[in-house]
Amino acid sequence: MFLALALIVGSMMLLRNSAHSMKISDEKMKKIQARKAEIEAEESAEDREW
């Protein structure tokens, strides 16, 4: 039981630490934000149709 708990906690800590090391370039981030805004605009237009 303790081993399973230790494995889960250890893997969660490893995942948390590795999440900060993933850098996204400014250009890619701008593309992501533009695409997100486009999708939100489409969804908003669909909501108004209802």
PDB file with one MODEL, atoms N, CA, C and O in Angstrom:
MODEL        1
ATOM      1  N   MET A   1       0.828  -1.199   0.000  1.00  0.00           N
ATOM      2  CA  MET A   1       0.000   0.000   0.000  1.00  0.00           C
ATOM      3  C   MET A   1       0.869   1.259   0.000  1.00  0.00           C
ATOM      4  O   MET A   1       0.637   2.195  -0.764  1.00  0.00           O
ATOM      5  N   PHE A   2       1.882   1.255   0.882  1.00  0.00           N
ATOM      6  CA  PHE A   2       2.770   2.411   0.957  1.00  0.00           C
ATOM      7  C   PHE A   2       3.545   2.591  -0.340  1.00  0.00           C
ATOM      8  O   PHE A   2       3.768   3.715  -0.789  1.00  0.00           O
ATOM      9  N   LEU A   3       3.952   1.484  -0.935  1.00  0.00           N
ATOM     10  CA  LEU A   3       4.709   1.548  -2.191  1.00  0.00           C
ATOM     11  C   LEU A   3       3.863   2.173  -3.297  1.00  0.00           C
ATOM     12  O   LEU A   3       4.359   2.993  -4.070  1.00  0.00           O
ATOM     13  N   ALA A   4       2.604   1.793  -3.374  1.00  0.00           N
ATOM     14  CA  ALA A   4       1.717   2.356  -4.401  1.00  0.00           C
ATOM     15  C   ALA A   4       1.533   3.856  -4.183  1.00  0.00           C
ATOM     16  O   ALA A   4       1.567   4.631  -5.139  1.00  0.00           O
ATOM     17  N   LEU A   5       1.341   4.260  -2.951  1.00  0.00           N
ATOM     18  CA  LEU A   5       1.176   5.678  -2.632  1.00  0.00           C
ATOM     19  C   LEU A   5       2.451   6.456  -2.959  1.00  0.00           C
ATOM     20  O   LEU A   5       2.388   7.560  -3.500  1.00  0.00           O
ATOM     21  N   ALA A   6       3.597   5.879  -2.631  1.00  0.00           N
ATOM     22  CA  ALA A   6       4.875   6.533  -2.923  1.00  0.00           C
ATOM     23  C   ALA A   6       5.076   6.676  -4.427  1.00  0.00           C
ATOM     24  O   ALA A   6       5.568   7.704  -4.890  1.00  0.00           O
ATOM     25  N   LEU A   7       4.702   5.661  -5.190  1.00  0.00           N
ATOM     26  CA  LEU A   7       4.818   5.730  -6.651  1.00  0.00           C
ATOM     27  C   LEU A   7       3.932   6.829  -7.224  1.00  0.00           C
ATOM     28  O   LEU A   7       4.357   7.582  -8.100  1.00  0.00           O
ATOM     29  N   ILE A   8       2.714   6.918  -6.734  1.00  0.00           N
ATOM     30  CA  ILE A   8       1.781   7.935  -7.231  1.00  0.00           C
ATOM     31  C   ILE A   8       2.289   9.333  -6.903  1.00  0.00           C
ATOM     32  O   ILE A   8       2.321  10.202  -7.774  1.00  0.00           O
ATOM     33  N   VAL A   9       2.682   9.553  -5.663  1.00  0.00           N
ATOM     34  CA  VAL A   9       3.177  10.872  -5.257  1.00  0.00           C
ATOM     35  C   VAL A   9       4.446  11.224  -6.024  1.00  0.00           C
ATOM     36  O   VAL A   9       4.603  12.362  -6.467  1.00  0.00           O
ATOM     37  N   GLY A  10       5.347  10.272  -6.184  1.00  0.00           N
ATOM     38  CA  GLY A  10       6.589  10.516  -6.913  1.00  0.00           C
ATOM     39  C   GLY A  10       6.346  10.868  -8.364  1.00  0.00           C
ATOM     40  O   GLY A  10       6.977  11.778  -8.900  1.00  0.00           O
ATOM     41  N   SER A  11       5.435  10.153  -9.002  1.00  0.00           N
ATOM     42  CA  SER A  11       5.154  10.446 -10.412  1.00  0.00           C
ATOM     43  C   SER A  11       4.451  11.789 -10.570  1.00  0.00           C
ATOM     44  O   SER A  11       4.677  12.489 -11.557  1.00  0.00           O
ATOM     45  N   MET A  12       3.602  12.160  -9.616  1.00  0.00           N
ATOM     46  CA  MET A  12       2.949  13.470  -9.674  1.00  0.00           C
ATOM     47  C   MET A  12       3.971  14.596  -9.523  1.00  0.00           C
ATOM     48  O   MET A  12       3.879  15.614 -10.208  1.00  0.00           O
ATOM     49  N   MET A  13       4.934  14.418  -8.638  1.00  0.00           N
ATOM     50  CA  MET A  13       5.969  15.435  -8.461  1.00  0.00           C
ATOM     51  C   MET A  13       6.843  15.541  -9.707  1.00  0.00           C
ATOM     52  O   MET A  13       7.223  16.641 -10.108  1.00  0.00           O
ATOM     53  N   LEU A  14       7.161  14.413 -10.314  1.00  0.00           N
ATOM     54  CA  LEU A  14       7.956  14.409 -11.542  1.00  0.00           C
ATOM     55  C   LEU A  14       7.205  15.113 -12.663  1.00  0.00           C
ATOM     56  O   LEU A  14       7.797  15.888 -13.414  1.00  0.00           O
ATOM     57  N   LEU A  15       5.930  14.855 -12.780  1.00  0.00           N
ATOM     58  CA  LEU A  15       5.108  15.492 -13.804  1.00  0.00           C
ATOM     59  C   LEU A  15       5.039  17.001 -13.582  1.00  0.00           C
ATOM     60  O   LEU A  15       5.133  17.773 -14.536  1.00  0.00           O
ATOM     61  N   ARG A  16       4.879  17.417 -12.345  1.00  0.00           N
ATOM     62  CA  ARG A  16       4.829  18.848 -12.028  1.00  0.00           C
ATOM     63  C   ARG A  16       6.139  19.535 -12.394  1.00  0.00           C
ATOM     64  O   ARG A  16       6.131  20.629 -12.959  1.00  0.00           O
ATOM     65  N   ASN A  17       7.255  18.904 -12.078  1.00  0.00           N
ATOM     66  CA  ASN A  17       8.560  19.499 -12.377  1.00  0.00           C
ATOM     67  C   ASN A  17       8.825  19.566 -13.871  1.00  0.00           C
ATOM     68  O   ASN A  17       9.421  20.535 -14.341  1.00  0.00           O
ATOM     69  N   SER A  18       8.400  18.570 -14.624  1.00  0.00           N
ATOM     70  CA  SER A  18       8.661  18.561 -16.064  1.00  0.00           C
ATOM     71  C   SER A  18       7.741  19.525 -16.807  1.00  0.00           C
ATOM     72  O   SER A  18       8.052  19.927 -17.928  1.00  0.00           O
ATOM     73  N   ALA A  19       6.633  19.897 -16.214  1.00  0.00           N
ATOM     74  CA  ALA A  19       5.701  20.809 -16.886  1.00  0.00           C
ATOM     75  C   ALA A  19       6.318  22.190 -17.059  1.00  0.00           C
ATOM     76  O   ALA A  19       6.005  22.880 -18.029  1.00  0.00           O
ATOM     77  N   HIS A  20       7.176  22.605 -16.155  1.00  0.00           N
ATOM     78  CA  HIS A  20       7.787  23.930 -16.237  1.00  0.00           C
ATOM     79  C   HIS A  20       8.891  23.993 -17.277  1.00  0.00           C
ATOM     80  O   HIS A  20       9.233  25.081 -17.740  1.00  0.00           O
ATOM     81  N   SER A  21       9.456  22.857 -17.654  1.00  0.00           N
ATOM     82  CA  SER A  21      10.583  22.861 -18.581  1.00  0.00           C
ATOM     83  C   SER A  21      10.145  22.903 -20.042  1.00  0.00           C
ATOM     84  O   SER A  21      10.991  23.029 -20.927  1.00  0.00           O
ATOM     85  N   MET A  22       8.862  22.801 -20.314  1.00  0.00           N
ATOM     86  CA  MET A  22       8.374  22.821 -21.690  1.00  0.00           C
ATOM     87  C   MET A  22       8.150  24.270 -22.121  1.00  0.00           C
ATOM     88  O   MET A  22       7.134  24.881 -21.789  1.00  0.00           O
ATOM     89  N   LYS A  23       9.096  24.795 -22.848  1.00  0.00           N
ATOM     90  CA  LYS A  23       9.008  26.180 -23.314  1.00  0.00           C
ATOM     91  C   LYS A  23       8.340  26.219 -24.686  1.00  0.00           C
ATOM     92  O   LYS A  23       8.615  25.377 -25.541  1.00  0.00           O
ATOM     93  N   ILE A  24       7.472  27.190 -24.889  1.00  0.00           N
ATOM     94  CA  ILE A  24       6.816  27.400 -26.178  1.00  0.00           C
ATOM     95  C   ILE A  24       7.314  28.731 -26.715  1.00  0.00           C
ATOM     96  O   ILE A  24       7.330  29.732 -25.998  1.00  0.00           O
ATOM     97  N   SER A  25       7.721  28.739 -27.978  1.00  0.00           N
ATOM     98  CA  SER A  25       8.239  29.973 -28.566  1.00  0.00           C
ATOM     99  C   SER A  25       7.127  31.018 -28.650  1.00  0.00           C
ATOM    100  O   SER A  25       5.943  30.682 -28.669  1.00  0.00           O
ATOM    101  N   ASP A  26       7.527  32.282 -28.700  1.00  0.00           N
ATOM    102  CA  ASP A  26       6.553  33.376 -28.773  1.00  0.00           C
ATOM    103  C   ASP A  26       5.693  33.263 -30.025  1.00  0.00           C
ATOM    104  O   ASP A  26       4.492  33.530 -29.993  1.00  0.00           O
ATOM    105  N   GLU A  27       6.324  32.864 -31.130  1.00  0.00           N
ATOM    106  CA  GLU A  27       5.584  32.731 -32.394  1.00  0.00           C
ATOM    107  C   GLU A  27       4.506  31.657 -32.283  1.00  0.00           C
ATOM    108  O   GLU A  27       3.372  31.847 -32.724  1.00  0.00           O
ATOM    109  N   LYS A  28       4.877  30.535 -31.690  1.00  0.00           N
ATOM    110  CA  LYS A  28       3.921  29.435 -31.537  1.00  0.00           C
ATOM    111  C   LYS A  28       2.799  29.837 -30.576  1.00  0.00           C
ATOM    112  O   LYS A  28       1.640  29.487 -30.796  1.00  0.00           O
ATOM    113  N   MET A  29       3.141  30.568 -29.516  1.00  0.00           N
ATOM    114  CA  MET A  29       2.135  31.011 -28.553  1.00  0.00           C
ATOM    115  C   MET A  29       1.149  31.966 -29.209  1.00  0.00           C
ATOM    116  O   MET A  29      -0.046  31.909 -28.921  1.00  0.00           O
ATOM    117  N   LYS A  30       1.631  32.844 -30.086  1.00  0.00           N
ATOM    118  CA  LYS A  30       0.741  33.763 -30.800  1.00  0.00           C
ATOM    119  C   LYS A  30      -0.210  32.992 -31.700  1.00  0.00           C
ATOM    120  O   LYS A  30      -1.387  33.339 -31.798  1.00  0.00           O
ATOM    121  N   LYS A  31       0.290  31.942 -32.363  1.00  0.00           N
ATOM    122  CA  LYS A  31      -0.566  31.116 -33.219  1.00  0.00           C
ATOM    123  C   LYS A  31      -1.635  30.416 -32.386  1.00  0.00           C
ATOM    124  O   LYS A  31      -2.794  30.337 -32.792  1.00  0.00           O
ATOM    125  N   ILE A  32      -1.240  29.910 -31.223  1.00  0.00           N
ATOM    126  CA  ILE A  32      -2.187  29.225 -30.339  1.00  0.00           C
ATOM    127  C   ILE A  32      -3.280  30.191 -29.889  1.00  0.00           C
ATOM    128  O   ILE A  32      -4.463  29.853 -29.917  1.00  0.00           O
ATOM    129  N   GLN A  33      -2.881  31.390 -29.475  1.00  0.00           N
ATOM    130  CA  GLN A  33      -3.858  32.375 -29.003  1.00  0.00           C
ATOM    131  C   GLN A  33      -4.783  32.829 -30.131  1.00  0.00           C
ATOM    132  O   GLN A  33      -5.977  33.039 -29.912  1.00  0.00           O
ATOM    133  N   ALA A  34      -4.229  32.982 -31.342  1.00  0.00           N
ATOM    134  CA  ALA A  34      -5.058  33.390 -32.483  1.00  0.00           C
ATOM    135  C   ALA A  34      -6.072  32.303 -32.810  1.00  0.00           C
ATOM    136  O   ALA A  34      -7.238  32.598 -33.072  1.00  0.00           O
ATOM    137  N   ARG A  35      -5.637  31.055 -32.795  1.00  0.00           N
ATOM    138  CA  ARG A  35      -6.543  29.936 -33.083  1.00  0.00           C
ATOM    139  C   ARG A  35      -7.622  29.822 -32.004  1.00  0.00           C
ATOM    140  O   ARG A  35      -8.781  29.541 -32.308  1.00  0.00           O
ATOM    141  N   LYS A  36      -7.241  30.037 -30.760  1.00  0.00           N
ATOM    142  CA  LYS A  36      -8.206  29.988 -29.660  1.00  0.00           C
ATOM    143  C   LYS A  36      -9.265  31.070 -29.832  1.00  0.00           C
ATOM    144  O   LYS A  36     -10.454  30.813 -29.645  1.00  0.00           O
ATOM    145  N   ALA A  37      -8.834  32.280 -30.187  1.00  0.00           N
ATOM    146  CA  ALA A  37      -9.779  33.377 -30.401  1.00  0.00           C
ATOM    147  C   ALA A  37     -10.709  33.062 -31.565  1.00  0.00           C
ATOM    148  O   ALA A  37     -11.900  33.369 -31.513  1.00  0.00           O
ATOM    149  N   GLU A  38     -10.166  32.449 -32.615  1.00  0.00           N
ATOM    150  CA  GLU A  38     -10.976  32.075 -33.780  1.00  0.00           C
ATOM    151  C   GLU A  38     -12.046  31.051 -33.396  1.00  0.00           C
ATOM    152  O   GLU A  38     -13.204  31.175 -33.793  1.00  0.00           O
ATOM    153  N   ILE A  39     -11.655  30.056 -32.634  1.00  0.00           N
ATOM    154  CA  ILE A  39     -12.600  29.015 -32.206  1.00  0.00           C
ATOM    155  C   ILE A  39     -13.677  29.614 -31.306  1.00  0.00           C
ATOM    156  O   ILE A  39     -14.856  29.290 -31.446  1.00  0.00           O
ATOM    157  N   GLU A  40     -13.273  30.490 -30.381  1.00  0.00           N
ATOM    158  CA  GLU A  40     -14.252  31.113 -29.488  1.00  0.00           C
ATOM    159  C   GLU A  40     -15.236  31.978 -30.267  1.00  0.00           C
ATOM    160  O   GLU A  40     -16.418  32.030 -29.926  1.00  0.00           O
ATOM    161  N   ALA A  41     -14.761  32.657 -31.309  1.00  0.00           N
ATOM    162  CA  ALA A  41     -15.650  33.472 -32.137  1.00  0.00           C
ATOM    163  C   ALA A  41     -16.649  32.585 -32.872  1.00  0.00           C
ATOM    164  O   ALA A  41     -17.829  32.923 -32.969  1.00  0.00           O
ATOM    165  N   GLU A  42     -16.176  31.447 -33.391  1.00  0.00           N
ATOM    166  CA  GLU A  42     -17.076  30.515 -34.080  1.00  0.00           C
ATOM    167  C   GLU A  42     -18.127  29.973 -33.120  1.00  0.00           C
ATOM    168  O   GLU A  42     -19.306  29.895 -33.463  1.00  0.00           O
ATOM    169  N   GLU A  43     -17.699  29.598 -31.919  1.00  0.00           N
ATOM    170  CA  GLU A  43     -18.639  29.067 -30.933  1.00  0.00           C
ATOM    171  C   GLU A  43     -19.647  30.129 -30.513  1.00  0.00           C
ATOM    172  O   GLU A  43     -20.823  29.829 -30.309  1.00  0.00           O
ATOM    173  N   SER A  44     -19.195  31.350 -30.385  1.00  0.00           N
ATOM    174  CA  SER A  44     -20.085  32.444 -30.013  1.00  0.00           C
ATOM    175  C   SER A  44     -21.133  32.669 -31.100  1.00  0.00           C
ATOM    176  O   SER A  44     -22.304  32.909 -30.805  1.00  0.00           O
ATOM    177  N   ALA A  45     -20.701  32.589 -32.361  1.00  0.00           N
ATOM    178  CA  ALA A  45     -21.634  32.754 -33.479  1.00  0.00           C
ATOM    179  C   ALA A  45     -22.648  31.615 -33.499  1.00  0.00           C
ATOM    180  O   ALA A  45     -23.827  31.834 -33.777  1.00  0.00           O
ATOM    181  N   GLU A  46     -22.190  30.399 -33.204  1.00  0.00           N
ATOM    182  CA  GLU A  46     -23.105  29.251 -33.164  1.00  0.00           C
ATOM    183  C   GLU A  46     -24.117  29.409 -32.035  1.00  0.00           C
ATOM    184  O   GLU A  46     -25.289  29.069 -32.197  1.00  0.00           O
ATOM    185  N   ASP A  47     -23.667  29.925 -30.892  1.00  0.00           N
ATOM    186  CA  ASP A  47     -24.571  30.124 -29.758  1.00  0.00           C
ATOM    187  C   ASP A  47     -25.654  31.146 -30.090  1.00  0.00           C
ATOM    188  O   ASP A  47     -26.795  31.007 -29.649  1.00  0.00           O
ATOM    189  N   ARG A  48     -25.305  32.162 -30.857  1.00  0.00           N
ATOM    190  CA  ARG A  48     -26.285  33.188 -31.225  1.00  0.00           C
ATOM    191  C   ARG A  48     -27.320  32.641 -32.202  1.00  0.00           C
ATOM    192  O   ARG A  48     -28.449  33.129 -32.251  1.00  0.00           O
ATOM    193  N   GLU A  49     -26.936  31.629 -32.981  1.00  0.00           N
ATOM    194  CA  GLU A  49     -27.882  31.034 -33.935  1.00  0.00           C
ATOM    195  C   GLU A  49     -28.993  30.287 -33.219  1.00  0.00           C
ATOM    196  O   GLU A  49     -30.104  30.188 -33.741  1.00  0.00           O
ATOM    197  N   TRP A  50     -28.719  29.769 -32.056  1.00  0.00           N
ATOM    198  CA  TRP A  50     -29.731  29.031 -31.306  1.00  0.00           C
ATOM    199  C   TRP A  50     -30.676  30.013 -30.754  1.00  0.00           C
ATOM    200  O   TRP A  50     -31.632  29.637 -30.075  1.00  0.00           O
TER     201      TRP A  50
ENDMDL
END
